Amino acid sequence: MQQSDENSTISTPTPSVPARYLRMPHVERGMAVGLFGGSFNPPHAGHALVAEIAMRRLRLDQLWWIVTPGNPLKSHRELAPLAERIALSEKCTTDPRVKVTAFEAGHRVRFTADTIKLVQARNHGVNFVWIMGADSLRDFHRWERWRDIAQSMPIAVIDRPGATLAFLSSTMAKTFDHARIDEDDAPILARSKPPAWTFIHGPRSPLSSTAIRNAAKGAQ
C-alpha cells in the first residue's frame, strides 16, 4: 500500500468504481477497528483467513479491507483493475463487520504512513490497529517512513507460511523489540499506545496472489 501528503483533497473519481468504495466506512467512537491493506491481486482465501484471525484474536468491531490502487514496492504491470479487485474481495468474506473499501483511490494518498495519518485525523476516538501478514514484516523497513507507522498505530502481524521467523529476524522486529506484547494480550492491542505490536500464530493458508497469477498464466 504505500500512499502522499496530499491526502485531504478528493481526487478525480476512479472510473468504474462505485462511489461508496471511495469513502471511508462509518465507525463510532470507542470502536476497535483493524486496517488490512494490500493490492489483493487477486484476493484469496488466505487473505480472508488473516482477516478472520485478526477479527477474532484482536476482538475487533470492524475490519477495513483496504484495496490499494497499487503498491510502490511491486510492479504494476500485472495489476488488475481496481474495480475488479474490489469485486473479488467482496466475494472473499461474508462477515458484515469486514468492510471492503478503496478510499485511498478517492484521495491523493500514496504511502501507508499517510493513509494512517488521514484515517486517524478523520476518526477521532476510534482505536485503530494496522494488520499485516508476516510475509510483509520482512520488508517493512523498506516502507516509506516505516518508523513513523510503528510509532503512530499499533500493529498486529499475522503468521503466514514460510514467514514465521520474520518476527525474530526482521529489521522492524529488532528495532521495536521493546514494544512487542505477548499475543495473549492481543485483545488490548488496538487500545494500546504505540509503538506496540504483536505476532499472532494460527492456521495458515498456503495460497498466494503471485502463485495464483502464475497458475492463471500457465493455463492460458
Residue, then its C-alpha position, 0 to 999 in steps of 0.5 A: m500500500q504505500q500512499s502522499d501528503e496530499n491526502s485531504t483533497i478528493s481526487t478525480p473519481t476512479p472510473s468504474v468504481p462505485a462511489r461508496y468504495l471511495r469513502m471511508p466506512h462509518v465507525e463510532r467512537g470507542m470502536a476497535v477497528g483493524l486496517f488490512g491493506g494490500s493490492f489483493n491481486p487477486p484476493h484469496a482465501g488466505h487473505a480472508l483467513v488473516a482477516e478472520i484471525a485478526m477479527r477474532r484474536l484482536r476482538l475487533d468491531q470492524l475490519w477495513w479491507i483496504v484495496t490499494p490502487g497499487n503498491p510502490l514496492k511491486s510492479h504494476r504491470e500485472l495489476a488488475p483493475l481496481a474495480e475488479r479487485i474490489a469485486l473479488s474481495e467482496k466475494c472473499t468474506t461474508d462477515p458484515r463487520v469486514k468492510v471492503t473499501a478503496f478510499e485511498a483511490g478517492h484521495r491523493v494518498r500514496f504511502t501507508a504512513d499517510t493513509i494512517k495519518l488521514v484515517q486517524a485525523r478523520n476518526h477521532g476516538v476510534n482505536f485503530v490497529w494496522i494488520m499485516g501478514a508476516d510475509s510483509l514484516r520482512d520488508f517493512h523497513r523498506w516502507e516509506r517512513w516505516r518508523d513513523i507507522a510503528q510509532s503512530m498505530p499499533i500493529a498486529v502481524i499475522d503468521r503466514p507460511g514460510a514467514t514465521l521467523a520474520f518476527l525474530s529476524s526482521t529489521m522492524a522486529k529488532t528495532f521495536d523489540h521493546a514494544r512487542i506484547d505477548e499475543d495473549d494480550a492481543p485483545i488490548l492491542a488496538r487500545s494500546k499506545p504505540p509503538a506496540w505490536t504483536f505476532i499472532h500464530g494460527p492456521r495458515s493458508p498456503l495460497s498466494s496472489t503471485a502463485i495464483r497469477n502464475a497458475a492463471k498464466g500457465a493455463q492460458 
